[in-house]
Amino acid sequence: MSSDILNLNPNDPFAEAAKDGSSASGQGLIHIRIQQRNGRKTLTTVQGISTDYDLKKIVKACKKEFACNGTVVEHPEYGEVIQLQGDQRDHIKDFLLKIKLTSPDNIKVHGF
């Protein structure tokens, strides 16, 4: 009778999510988020870009292409995070794909 019940196998539902986010080889997910500042002002943050790339050069290219300000900030939990002024979620996604930094499957856009 007990061999008929197969539903009691241990299964960790977060194992796959932890496996995706903890990859340090650059094949992990790149998270693009938007944060509300004050009033209508917003910040776009990009987290998860591999440390093999120079984030300051990426920010410099983004600032020139999107006509916005930006910086690289050290976050205690996420490491180095790119911050761009305004809602640049679609622009940064297209930019990362254009320079072939990652594949479309590795980009996750969050917000609103």
C-alpha positions as CSV (number, residue, x, y, z in Angstrom):
1,M,0.0,0.0,0.0
2,S,2.8,2.5,0.9
3,S,4.5,1.9,-2.5
4,D,1.4,3.3,-4.2
5,I,2.0,6.7,-2.7
6,L,4.6,8.5,-4.7
7,N,3.7,12.0,-3.6
8,L,5.8,12.0,-0.4
9,N,9.2,12.3,-2.1
10,P,11.2,15.2,-0.8
11,N,11.1,18.1,-3.3
12,D,12.6,21.5,-2.9
13,P,10.6,24.0,-5.0
14,F,13.3,26.7,-4.7
15,A,16.2,24.5,-5.8
16,E,15.9,25.6,-9.4
17,A,15.6,29.3,-8.5
18,A,18.7,29.1,-6.3
19,K,20.6,27.3,-9.0
20,D,19.8,30.0,-11.6
21,G,20.7,33.0,-9.3
22,S,23.9,31.6,-7.8
23,S,25.8,31.1,-11.0
24,A,29.0,33.2,-11.0
25,S,30.0,32.2,-14.6
26,G,27.9,34.9,-16.3
27,Q,25.2,32.4,-17.3
28,G,23.0,33.4,-14.4
29,L,20.0,35.7,-14.7
30,I,20.3,39.4,-15.2
31,H,17.6,41.2,-13.3
32,I,16.4,44.6,-14.6
33,R,14.3,46.4,-12.0
34,I,12.6,49.8,-11.6
35,Q,12.5,51.7,-8.3
36,Q,10.3,54.6,-7.5
37,R,12.1,57.6,-6.1
38,N,10.1,60.7,-5.3
39,G,7.1,61.8,-7.4
40,R,7.5,60.7,-11.0
41,K,11.2,60.0,-10.7
42,T,12.4,56.4,-11.2
43,L,15.7,54.5,-11.1
44,T,16.4,51.4,-13.3
45,T,18.8,48.9,-11.6
46,V,20.6,46.1,-13.4
47,Q,21.9,43.2,-11.3
48,G,23.6,40.0,-12.2
49,I,26.1,41.0,-14.9
50,S,29.2,38.8,-14.6
51,T,32.3,40.3,-13.0
52,D,34.2,39.4,-16.1
53,Y,32.9,42.7,-17.7
54,D,33.9,46.2,-16.7
55,L,30.6,47.6,-15.4
56,K,31.9,51.2,-15.6
57,K,32.4,50.9,-19.3
58,I,28.9,49.5,-19.7
59,V,27.5,52.4,-17.8
60,K,29.4,54.9,-19.8
61,A,28.0,53.4,-23.1
62,C,24.5,53.3,-21.6
63,K,24.7,56.9,-20.5
64,K,25.7,58.0,-24.0
65,E,23.2,55.8,-25.8
66,F,20.1,56.5,-23.6
67,A,20.9,60.2,-22.8
68,C,20.6,59.6,-19.0
69,N,22.8,59.6,-16.0
70,G,24.0,56.4,-14.3
71,T,26.5,54.9,-11.9
72,V,27.8,51.6,-10.4
73,V,26.8,51.0,-6.8
74,E,28.1,48.4,-4.4
75,H,25.1,46.6,-2.8
76,P,25.8,44.5,0.3
77,E,23.5,41.6,-0.9
78,Y,23.7,41.7,-4.7
79,G,27.2,42.9,-5.3
80,E,27.8,45.6,-7.9
81,V,24.6,47.0,-9.4
82,I,24.2,49.4,-12.3
83,Q,21.8,52.3,-11.6
84,L,20.3,54.4,-14.4
85,Q,18.0,57.4,-14.1
86,G,14.5,57.0,-15.5
87,D,12.6,54.0,-16.8
88,Q,15.3,52.4,-19.0
89,R,14.1,48.8,-18.7
90,D,13.4,48.2,-22.4
91,H,16.4,50.2,-23.6
92,I,18.9,48.3,-21.3
93,K,17.4,44.9,-22.3
94,D,17.8,45.8,-26.0
95,F,21.3,47.1,-25.4
96,L,22.5,44.0,-23.6
97,L,21.1,41.8,-26.4
98,K,22.7,44.1,-29.1
99,I,26.2,43.9,-27.7
100,K,25.6,40.1,-27.2
101,L,26.4,40.3,-23.4
102,T,23.7,37.7,-22.7
103,S,20.9,35.7,-24.4
104,P,17.2,36.7,-24.1
105,D,16.5,33.7,-21.8
106,N,18.9,35.1,-19.2
107,I,17.2,38.5,-18.8
108,K,14.4,39.0,-16.3
109,V,12.6,42.3,-16.4
110,H,10.7,43.3,-13.2
111,G,8.4,46.1,-12.3
112,F,5.0,47.6,-12.7
